[in-house]
Amino acid sequence: TIEISKPLHIGHGNDITYRDGWLYITHSKSGSVIHTVNAKTLTKGADIPIHIPKKIKKNPSFNGIAAMETGFALKMMGSSKIIVLDADFKYKRSFKLKKKFIVSQGMEWHDNKLYRVYSNYQKSQNKVAVFDMKGNLLRLYKIKVKDEAEGIFFCAHKFYMSIYRKYKKKGHKKQYKSRLYRLDKVK
């Protein structure tokens, strides 16, 4: 059974993470806010304002989020900067990812490492980059599919990646196909 929520008014939700019964969603155009949704009822909760030092950036938007052991990591839109928050969403520190790729997509945290998905839209240039919590690139995995890698999440000792592809049959409108890939070799 698929459950569908009522309209949530969170705009283009770029990334999502889970902690303690709540979904936390970033939206690249919403300013310094994280949206919350109750995972059981799929109803919108309160928006959480994020305050970071103005010397880093005034009123940033975020397009990536990952729940960590305690706290959260946020990816700033249009930047390679990661913001680390404590469990109460207070700013702790920031760091830059020291390697850039074409289009950054979803983000996940596992075993004190940050996993970022990168794509080049509908081309076969999908990657999963593994960074330490100082921004150093530890490992790069090339995912050889012609679709667009979007998100990554960890569950039951395996990583899963969401893949999306536009296609058009002759004489028809554009259609979309999504798949999940299980990534057994990403550790």
HELIX and SHEET records of a PDB file:
SHEET    1   A 4 GLY A  13  ARG A  19  0                                        
SHEET    2   A 4 TRP A  22  HIS A  27 -1                                        
SHEET    3   A 4 VAL A  33  ASN A  38 -1                                        
SHEET    4   A 4 ILE A  48  PRO A  49 -1                                        
SHEET    1   B 4 PHE A  62  ALA A  67  0                                        
SHEET    2   B 4 PHE A  72  MET A  76 -1                                        
SHEET    3   B 4 LYS A  81  LEU A  85 -1                                        
SHEET    4   B 4 TYR A  91  LYS A  96 -1                                        
SHEET    1   C 4 VAL A 103  HIS A 110  0                                        
SHEET    2   C 4 LYS A 113  SER A 119 -1                                        
SHEET    3   C 4 ASN A 126  PHE A 131 -1                                        
SHEET    4   C 4 LEU A 137  ILE A 143 -1                                        
SHEET    1   D 3 GLU A 148  CYS A 155  0                                        
SHEET    2   D 3 LYS A 158  LYS A 168 -1                                        
SHEET    3   D 3 LYS A 174  LEU A 183 -1                                        
END                                                                             
